[in-house]
Amino acid sequence: MRRALSIAVPALLALVSSSALGTDAPPRRKVLTLERVHAAEPLVEPGPTGLRWRDATRFTYLKRDGSGPKAPASLWEEDVVTGKVTKILEAIPVEGTGKDGKPRTFPIAGAQWNEAATALLVTAENDIWLFALGEKAARRLTNDEAEEELPLFSPDGTRVAFVKGNDLWFVETATGNATRLTTDGSPAVLNGRLDWVYEEELAGRNGGRAFEWAPDSSALAFLRLDQSRVPEYPLVDFLPANGKLMPQHYPKPGDPNSTPSVRVVSWGPGGSGLATNAVGFDGDTLLVGPAFSWTPDSSAVAFAKMNRTQTELELSLLPRSGSAVPRSLLKETSASWVNSHEPPLFLPDGSGFLWLSERSGFLHLWRYRMDGTLVGPVTTGEWAIEGDPKLDAGSGTVFFTSTAKDPSS
């Protein structure tokens, strides 16, 4: 029996108690003066960031001591049933001592949880480190001079994918054994990361990352960008005493864009039997959305391609193996601009997916069957969804923020 899809708006921020924010009682209001505006202390205390559920009743968040990017942060946990608030970490411990003789630590800001919320991943000193809660110190997963970038836990937590030298890799969290998944990475060929145009114009929640794990943790879908035809523009780093030339592939109007292709790489037990499925496009006429979503059974990955003016969009499904020909799911057109190109949310029972569209004049969710047949709208009204909707597979509920009650929210 098909479960009806319900809708909810998250109230996670409201669950952060005043005690967790260090304000047991409402603060006394102060008069806003020029002296306060120019003073070092912030006018508004920074709120919690990085909220993340650990289980059904506990969630964590970062709390900063002061404002600005260099303000120290600590990791806190709150139980919504008991209201108990606990500080988990002020920093990630590392073996050894620093030049000052104090124990070495890495900042907690920027760390990411594994799916089970039992370990944290952090990048430092050009390497990837794993800190399991309860251990004395973080463990180095990679150890070389090259920089590992854009790390991402696999859903089962056994691997971490990353980009190094513009090639896609993964490392086993248990052994530290690394597997190279692509071999053609170069300054002109980017595997799993975005070039300047894609990151500036199309990147969403993933930033410069352009790869996604399959739900079963045995495959990766990624975007490959060949920017060898894109002209270089000279940039200068003036921080060194003598300056440093940094050529940047940068297309001016009329210049060619990078040539994109969507690829899937999968492997057998122990990382054996690597196989790749791929489909390429003409970069002069098409752009590919840099975010992907997998079907629940890990058999195919969805991606969006657009014409260069972004007035036409086609959502397609690329099989993990077998034929490399993607199957079209839907098409969007706009007289001006297709505003949303986020990947679909696949329903856990395999019956279909949810798609964000502005076809009604407002950004809303629409439901489709897996063959691309439209079922109908999930949300309606003269308001728009904001951010990235989240689907709770267990309850069949969609969580999102919107402008329904306040356009400035």
KOLVEXMAR-460246 format. One record per atom (N, C-alpha, C): x, y, z. Coordinates in steps of 0.05 Angstrom, whole numbers, plus 5000, padded with zeros to 4 digits. Each point is the difference from the previous one (the first is absolute). Layout:
N
XYZ/...
***
This chain:
409
501749765000/498350245000/501850255000/499450194982/501750244998/499350195022/502150095014/499650195021/499650284990/498150145011/499550284992/502450175009/500750204983/502250175006/499050245016/501150045024/499250235016/502150224999/499350235009/501850234999/500350125027/502550095006/500550135026/502150214996/500150195017/502050215000/501849965024/502649994997/501749935023/500150225021/500149915025/500150195022/502549945017/502149904987/502449925015/501250235015/500150234987/501150235014/498550075026/497449954999/498550065024/500649815023/501249764993/500649815020/502650065015/501650184989/502450085014/499250185023/500349905024/499050145024/501750245005/498850185016/501450245007/502549945017/499949785015/502449935016/502249914981/499349874978/502149914982/501450234987/498650224996/501250244988/501350185021/499949925025/501350165020/498350235009/497349994996/498350225007/497749895016/500449955026/497949895017/497650185003/500550264998/497850205002/500350194977/497850124990/500250194979/501850235007/502050074983/501850215008/498750275000/501050175017/499050275002/500750164975/498050144989/500550154975/501850235005/501950044981/501950225001/499350214979/500550255005/499650214981/502249984978/499150014975/501949984978/501350284996/502650015004/501550254998/502349964980/501250224991/502349994982/502349855013/500350045026/502249875014/499649694999/497549915003/499549714998/500449894972/499350164980/500349924972/502949954994/501850185010/502849984993/501649855021/498749905020/501449855021/500849724990/501849875014/501049744992/497949785005/498350035020/498149805006/497749994980/499049764992/497949994980/497450115010/498550124982/497350105007/498149775005/500349794986/498249765003/501849765004/499449855021/501549765005/499649794978/502149874991/499749814978/498249765009/498349914981/498349785006/501349734994/498749785006/501149744995/500149944970/502049864992/500349924972/500649704999/499849894975/500749724997/498249815015/497450065002/498249825015/499749734986/500149795017/500049734988/499049805021/497949854993/498949805017/502049765003/500449915025/501649765005/498249755001/497650035012/498049795001/497350135003/498049855009/497250115000/499650225020/501750035020/499650205021/502350195004/502449944989/502350175005/501050134974/500750255001/501350134978/502450165009/501850064981/502450155007/500050264984/501750195009/500350254986/502650135009/501050194984/502350155007/499250265013/501450075021/499550265013/502750155000/499950244989/502450174998/500350195024/502450035009/500650195022/500950264987/498150174993/500650254987/499249984970/500650214985/499250024972/502549994983/499549964974/502250004981/500949714994/501349974977/500849734991/502149875019/501550165014/502149895018/499149955028/497550065006/498949965027/500049705006/501149925024/500049725006/497249885003/499749754992/497449875001/500349745016/497849925012/499949755015/497549844991/500149745003/497849824992/498349935024/497450054998/498149955022/497949804991/498849875020/497849814995/497750075019/497649984989/497650045016/498049774997/498949925022/497949795000/497350145001/498449974980/497450144999/498049905019/500449765011/498149885019/500650115028/502549995008/500850085027/500850295002/500850124977/501050275000/502950025008/501349785005/502850005009/501850094977/501850185007/501950114981/502849925008/501649894982/502649915006/502050104980/502350095009/502250074982/501549754993/500249944974/501449754992/503050054996/500650224985/502850054993/500550304997/502350095009/500850274994/501950014976/501449784996/501849974977/500649704996/501049934977/500649724995/502949945009/500449825018/502749945011/501749854979/502650075000/501949874983/502449915017/501349784993/502349915015/502350204999/501550025022/502350185000/499450275011/502050175001/499850275010/500950204979/499050245002/500850214981/502550145009/500850214985/502450155007/499850145027/497550055009/499750125026/500049805023/500349754993/500149795021/497249905008/497950124989/497349915007/499149774981/498149845009/499049784983/498950114973/500649864979/499150084973/497049964997/498750184987/497149974994/499550134972/497749914988/499050134976/497350135007/499450224987/497450135005/497749814992/497850025015/497749834995/498350104977/500250264994/498550124978/500949874973/498149924984/500549874975/500149705001/500049885024/499949715002/497349904992/499949754990/497549884992/499649735014/497549945007/499349745012/499949784979/500549765009/499249774983/497049955004/498849834984/497149965001/499049915028/501649845013/499349895026/500550205023/501350234993/500650205020/501849895022/501949844993/501949895019/502850094996/500550134977/502750094993/499950264984/502150165002/500250264987/502349994980/499650134978/502050034979/500950294998/502650044999/501150274998/502450004981/500450224985/502350034983/501950205013/502549925002/502050175013/502849914990/501850194998/502849954991/500049844974/498250084982/499849874973/499249715001/498949905022/499249725002/497249985012/499049755000/497449945011/500449855026/498550085021/500349895027/497249905009/500049775014/497649895011/500249995030/497950115013/499949995029/497549865009/500349765012/497849855010/499550085029/497550065007/499350085027/500949785019/501350085022/501049815019/502949944997/501250064977/502849964996/501550245011/502649965005/501750215012/500850214979/500349924975/501050194980/499049934973/500050194982/499349954972/502149834986/499149854981/501749824985/500350104971/502450014990/500650104973/499249794980/498250074981/499249814979/501850024976/500950244993/501850034978/502650135010/502249964986/502550105010/501950044976/499750234986/501950074979/500050304997/501750104982/500250294997/497750124984/498749844983/497850104984/497650065018/498450204992/497750085015/497549834992/498749885021/497549864995/497750195005/498250024981/497950205001/497349884998/498050155010/497249934998/499349725010/501049925023/499549725010/497049965007/499149754996/497249945006/499849715008/498849965024/499549725010/498249854981/500549744997/498049834987/497749965020/497649934990/497749965018/500549805022/501649784995/500549815021/502450075017/501450224994/502250105016/502649854996/500249814982/502449844997/502050124981/499250204985/501850144981/499650305001/502050144991/499850294996/501050064972/498350124984/500850084973/501150285001/501950064982/501250274999/501350044973/500850254995/501350084976/502950075006/501949884985/502850075003/501350014972/501350234994/501150044974/498049994978/497550085006/497750004982/499249724991/500849805016/499049724996/498349935024/498249814996/498249915021/501249755013/500050005027/501149785016/498049925022/500549775013/498849955026/502049865017/499750045027/501749875019/498349845020/500949765007/498649835020/500450125028/497850045014/500350125027/501349805020/499749744995/501249805019/502949964996/501050014975/502749934994/501750234990/498850214989/501550224988/500949944972/499249764989/500749944972/498450174981/501450134981/498850184981/499849874973/497850064986/499549904972/499650244982/501550014978/499750214980/497949924980/498050164996/497749934983/500350114972/501450234997/500450114973/503050054997/501050024976/502950034995/500650224981/498150154990/500550204980/499850285011/499950035026/499950275012/502450164994/499650264994/502250194993/498950285004/501750204997/498950285001/497850054981/499849844978/497950044980/497749815003/500349785014/497949805003/499449965030/497450065007/499249995028/498049785004/500649825018/498349775007/498850055028/497450035002/498750035026/500250275012/501050194986/500050285010/499450194977/499250255008/499050194980/502150194991/499750104975/501650214990/498950275009/501250224991/499250265010/497150064993/499249954974/497350074992/497949845015/500449745002/498149825013/499750075029/502350055014/499850065028/498850285005/500550194983/498950275003/497150014993/499149864979/497350034990/498149785007/501049755005/498149785003/500349855027/502250055014/500449855025/497850075020/499149795014/497950045021/501149935027/498749815014/500749945027/502749865002/501049884978/502549855001/502550174996/499750264993/502350164995/501449904975/502649955002/501549914977/500049704995/498649855018/499949714996/498049934978/500949804984/498349914978/500049704998/499549865023/499749715001/498149935022/498849764998/498049915019/500249705003/499949915025/500049715006/497349874994/500249754990/497549844998/499249925028/497449965004/499049925027/501349745011/500849824982/501349755010/503050035004/501150244996/502850065005/502049854982/499049894977/501849854982/500350134973/499350264997/500350144975/499950305005/501250154982/500050295000/499250114973/498250195000/499450154976/501550275002/501250094977/501550245001/499850154974/500750255000/500150174977/502950034992/500649954974/502750054990/499950244981/501850195005/500050244984/502750034986/500050014973/502450044984/500150294992/501850165012/500150284994/502550084983/500949804985/502450054984/499550214978/497550034991/499450194979/499450285011/499750025026/499350255013/502550185002/500050244989/502350175002/500950065028/502550055004/501050065027/500250305004/499450095024/500250285008/502150035021/501850194998/502250025020/499050145026/500449865022/499550115026/502650005016/500450205018/502450025015/499449995030/501449835014/499949995029/502150195011/499050225012/501950215009/500949965029/499149795013/500849955028/503049935003/501149834982/502949965002/501650254994/502450025009/501750244996/500350074971/500349804983/500450054971/497649944983/497849935012/497649944985/500249734986/497749894992/499949744987/497850004979/500849914976/498049994978/498349755003/497450034998/498149775003/498150014976/500749874978/498150004977/497349875007/497950124992/497349905006/498549964975/498949754996/498249954977/497550175004/499650204982/497950195004/498850084973/497649914994/498850064974/498750284999/500850164982/498750254995/497549954982/498250194997/497749964982/500849914973/498849774991/500749894974/502149785001/501549985022/502049795003/498749745006/501349774994/498949745007/500049955030/498049865009/499949905028/501449735002/500249905024/501149735004/498149804988/501249784991/498449774989/499349825023/497449975006/499249845023/499349714992/500349825019/499049734998/499349895027/497949855001/499149875025/501049725001/501249925022/501349735001/499249865026/499949744998/499549835023/502349805003/501249985023/502149815004/499249825024/500249744996/499249815020/502149785003/499949855021/502149805006/498849785016/501449775000/499149775015/501250005028/499849785015/501149985027/503050065000/500850155020/502950075002/500950204979/498250124985/500850204981/500749884973/499449754995/500849874975/497950044979/500849964975/498150014978/498950274994/501650214999/499050274994/498850014972/497650124998/498750024975/498750284998/500050124977/499050274996/497850014979/497950145005/498050064981/500050304995/499850104976/500350284995/498350094977/499350265001/498650134978/501050294998/500850084975/501250264997/498250194984/500650275002/498350204988/501850224988/498850154982/501450224987/499950245019/502350085010/500150225019/499450274988/500050034974/499350254988/497050054999/498549795002/497150034999/498549915025/501449845017/498649895024/501650035025/498650035022/501250005027/498749765015/501549895019/499049785016/499950085029/497749965013/499850065028/502049855016/501550135018/502249875014/499249825024/497449995006/499049835022/498549764989/500349785014/498849754991/498349875022/498149834993/498649845020/499649724989/500349805017/499849724993/497249895006/499249804984/497649865006/500549835026/497949945015/500549865026/501449744997/499749864978/501349744996/502950024988/500950254997/502850054990/500449914972/497849964984/500349904973/500450224979/499450255007/500250224980/500350265015/501050204986/500550275011/498650204983/498750205012/498650214986/501850254998/499850134977/501450254996/498450184981/500650265001/498550194983/502050124980/499150034975/501550154980/498450234990/501350224993/498750254992/501350114975/498550154985/501250154978/501650235012/501750124985/501950205011/498650245011/497750084990/498550235010/498249925024/499949745006/498549895023/497050074998/499049984976/497150024996/498749734996/501649794996/499049734996/501649815018/498649825013/501349815018/498849724995/501749805001/499149724998/501149845022/498349875015/500949825022/500249724988/502449875005/500549744988/501049805022/499749754993/500849785018/502149834986/502549995011/502249844988/500349745015/499849774986/500449755014/502849975011/500249865022/502649955012/501749824983/498849824986/501549824983/498349934975/501349874981/498549934976/500150234980/497750064988/499950214980/500650275012/501650164985/500850265010/498050224992/497849914986/498150204991/498150085022/499950255008/498350085022/497150014990/498149965019/497250014995/498850265009/498550144983/498850265007/497749965019/499950165021/497849995020/498050234996/501050244996/498350234996/501550224987/498550204991/501250244988/498750255011/501650215005/499050265009/500850214980/498250194995/500750234983/499150265014/501450224993/499350265011/500750214979/498350204998/500650214980/502450175009/500649995026/502350165010/502349845010/499349825020/502249855013/498849785018/501049764997/499349785018/501650045026/498650075021/501450095025/501049775016/498749775000/500749785017/501049764984/502449905007/501049764987/501149805021/498850015024/500749815021/499249724992/501549795008/499249734993/497449915014/498649804990/497549925011/500449855027/497849995015/499949845025/498549744993/501449784999/498749754994/498649895024/497549904996/498549885021/501149735008/500249945025/501449755009/498749744989/497450014994/498749754990/500449964970/501550184987/500649974972/497750074981/497950125011/497650074984/500350254983/501950175007/500350254986/501950195013/499750264995/501850205010/498650275003/501250185015/499050275004/501950194985/498850204988/501650194983/499250285006/502050185003/499650285005/499650154973/497950164998/499450144975/498650265006/500650204983/498650265002/497850034979/499149784989/498150014978/497450145007/499350015026/497650135009/500450295007/502550104997/500750275007/501350015027/499949795016/501449985026/501449735001/502249995015/501549755002/498649815018/499049774988/498549805015/501049724992/499149815017/500749724995/497849874983/500949834981/498149854983/500849705002/498049834998/500549725002/499749864973/501949834994/500149854975/500349705006/499049844981/500649715001/502749954987/501149775004/502749944990/500250004969/497749974987/500150014970/499850294990/500050205018/499850284992/497250114998/497949845008/497350094999/499550195024/498850234995/499450195021/497649915016/500349985027/497849945017/498550255008/501550215008/498750255007/501750155020/499250255008/501550165019/499849885028/502250035015/500149925028/499550255018/501050234991/499650255014/498850204981/498350185009/498850214983/499750255016/499650224987/499550265013/501850224990/499350245007/501550244992/502350045019/501749815002/502550015016/501949804988/502550025008/502149834988/501549845021/500849764991/501849845017/502850124999/501450005022/502750105001/501949785009/502550014993/501949805008/499549734987/501149805012/499749724989/498049845017/497849924988/498149835015/501349745008/499249895023/501049755009/497749805003/500549754992/498049795000/500649815022/498149965019/500349805021/498849744990/501849814994/499049754988/498249855018/500450015026/498449845019/497250105002/499550265000/497350105004/498750104974/501650014978/498950114975/499350295002/501750155015/499650295004/502250164987/499250224988/501950194988/500350245019/502550065007/500650235016/501250224983/499250255004/501150224984/499550265014/501450214992/499450275008/498750144976/498450215006/498650144979/499450295007/499050144980/499250285004/497050025006/498749785009/497150005003/499050215019/501450045023/499050205020/501650265000/502449994988/501750235000/501949994976/499650184981/501849994976/502950035006/500750115023/502850055007/501249765015/498449795005/501049775016/501949834984/
***
